[in-house]
Amino acid sequence: MNERLRILQRQPRRISITLSYHVHDSLLQRSEEEGRSMSNLCAFLLEDALRHTSQPMAPMGAINGGNPNNEARNRQRSTF
């Protein structure tokens, strides 16, 4: 694989998500308290959550076996 392609594959990726009002408000308050952007806070929280799971970080399709019916995906959602 050529070096340029390897570098491009390691570039940060952007995503878009929909949050409930309460989750958004909690994230906004926390980001202001910590003096960071909401985007930076969300990236940090996601990376931290993945780091603390029993599974190593993996490509998106590989997380939870890529199966939407996986037990991990069906766990009850926490509320804010």
C-alpha positions as CSV (number, residue, x, y, z in Angstrom):
1,M,0.0,0.0,0.0
2,N,1.5,3.4,-0.9
3,E,2.4,5.8,1.9
4,R,-0.1,8.5,0.8
5,L,-3.1,6.1,1.0
6,R,-2.0,4.9,4.4
7,I,-1.9,8.5,5.7
8,L,-5.3,9.3,4.2
9,Q,-6.8,6.2,5.9
10,R,-5.7,7.5,9.3
11,Q,-7.3,10.9,8.9
12,P,-10.1,11.7,11.4
13,R,-13.6,11.0,10.1
14,R,-16.7,13.1,10.6
15,I,-20.1,11.6,11.6
16,S,-23.6,13.1,12.2
17,I,-25.8,11.9,15.0
18,T,-29.2,12.8,16.5
19,L,-29.4,13.4,20.2
20,S,-32.3,14.0,22.6
21,Y,-32.7,17.5,24.0
22,H,-31.5,16.3,27.4
23,V,-28.3,14.6,26.1
24,H,-27.5,17.6,24.0
25,D,-28.0,20.0,26.9
26,S,-25.9,17.8,29.2
27,L,-23.1,17.7,26.6
28,L,-23.3,21.4,26.0
29,Q,-23.0,22.2,29.7
30,R,-20.1,19.8,30.2
31,S,-18.2,21.2,27.2
32,E,-18.6,24.7,28.5
33,E,-17.4,23.7,32.0
34,E,-14.4,21.9,30.5
35,G,-13.6,24.7,28.0
36,R,-13.7,22.5,25.0
37,S,-15.9,22.2,21.9
38,M,-18.9,19.8,22.0
39,S,-17.3,17.9,19.1
40,N,-14.1,17.5,21.0
41,L,-16.0,16.3,24.1
42,C,-18.0,13.8,22.2
43,A,-14.9,12.4,20.4
44,F,-13.2,12.1,23.8
45,L,-16.2,10.4,25.5
46,L,-16.6,7.9,22.6
47,E,-12.9,7.0,22.5
48,D,-12.9,6.7,26.3
49,A,-15.9,4.4,26.2
50,L,-14.4,2.2,23.5
51,R,-11.1,2.1,25.4
52,H,-12.9,0.8,28.5
53,T,-14.8,-2.0,26.8
54,S,-13.4,-5.5,26.8
55,Q,-13.0,-5.4,23.0
56,P,-10.1,-3.6,21.4
57,M,-10.9,-0.7,19.2
58,A,-11.9,-2.0,15.8
59,P,-13.3,-0.8,12.5
60,M,-16.9,0.3,12.8
61,G,-18.4,-2.8,11.1
62,A,-16.5,-5.0,13.4
63,I,-17.8,-3.6,16.7
64,N,-20.4,-5.9,18.2
65,G,-19.8,-8.3,15.3
66,G,-21.5,-5.9,12.9
67,N,-24.8,-7.5,14.0
68,P,-27.5,-5.0,14.9
69,N,-29.3,-7.7,17.0
70,N,-26.2,-8.2,19.1
71,E,-26.9,-8.2,22.9
72,A,-24.6,-5.2,23.4
73,R,-26.8,-3.1,21.1
74,N,-30.0,-4.2,22.9
75,R,-28.9,-3.1,26.4
76,Q,-31.1,-0.6,28.0
77,R,-30.0,3.0,27.2
78,S,-28.9,5.2,30.1
79,T,-30.8,8.4,30.6
80,F,-29.4,11.8,31.4
